[in-house]
Amino acid sequence: MRGILITARAVEAGWPRRSLTRALRGEGWTLLRLGAWVEPGRDVGLLTRLRATQLLEPRLVVSHRSAAALWRIETLTGGKRAPLEFIDPGLTLRRRDVGVRVHRTPLAETEVVERQGLRVTSPGRTLIDLLRDGPRDDAIVAVDSALAHRTVGRVRRAPITRLDWITAELEVPSRGTVRALKWLALCDPRAGSPAETIARLRMYDAGLRPESQAELHTPDGRRCFVDFLFRAAGLAVEIEGYAYHGTRDSHRRDIARYNQLHQCPEIRRLLRYSAEDVFHRPARMIGEIRGVLATLAARDQRDAMASRS
């Protein structure tokens, strides 16, 4: 079945279990997990691993971060080492295999769709599950991603949902709804990447409230946008790095845009941070932003005193 052999079905068809195992190993099949083999030469990626698990447990529905990956919704913790995630709508499966996480929660028929030959939670239900179960940063990154045009896995896709649709779905009281609505209020469809989302959240947690994707104009009338702007202070903050902006070409376009931003009269200082700064050195980033804001405020105070004198 699409390159996957289920041991139990082969035995039911008449293969002796021991000779089957010897034959599969002799032909170079890979034991993906107990009871499931992958044919030689087939990539053992996310899709194959999900399919094998669903063939072994047909009632399971791909959900949470695993479903997000299939919908090309970005998350922070959905990498290769992340456990496969499923929902058991029958609320019966208690066993948890290594590398597989099963959530026992009800599912409506309308919340399950087929994608790439798998039964998967719909995009809306996937986001609701992430908002209800957390963690916060992962959930907000996912919602921001789903609300915007994004390039994920080198594939450009349109927005998958809208903020008001998610809000309407959360109007039905359920476990985690209050917290989910609180997190949803922190989402921003204007975010351009996971790094921008996390930078915004780190500033929010530090009590900083810049404008996101603020529109500015150069002296010759060209329109441009800055990731974050403390308008009163004249401080702009840009999150850069081609790993999160798509390609090296887009990275070069970003550099040209930075030069345009320096021409905007609203900007007195421009700070730039890489995705690595945001994810691994956020305290330093926040410290530098606070420091520049304090410097600009002190300069304004001195200028005001000088003008009065």
Secondary structure, DSSP 8 states (H G I E B T S, - for coil): -TTEEEHHHHHHTT--HHHHHHHHHHTT-EEEETTEEE-TT---SHHHHHHHHHHHSTT-EE-HHHHHHHTT---SS-STTS-EEEE-TTS------TTEEEE-----GGGEEEETTEEEE-HHHHHHHHHHH--HHHHHHHHHHHHS-EEETTEEE-----HHHHHHHTTS--TTHHHHHHHHTT--TT--SHHHHHHHHHHHHTT---EEEEEEE-TT--EEEEEEEETTTTEEEEEE-HHHHSSHHHHHHHHHHHHHHTT-TT-SEEEEEEHHHHHH-HHHHHHHHHHHHHHHHHHHHHHHHHHH-
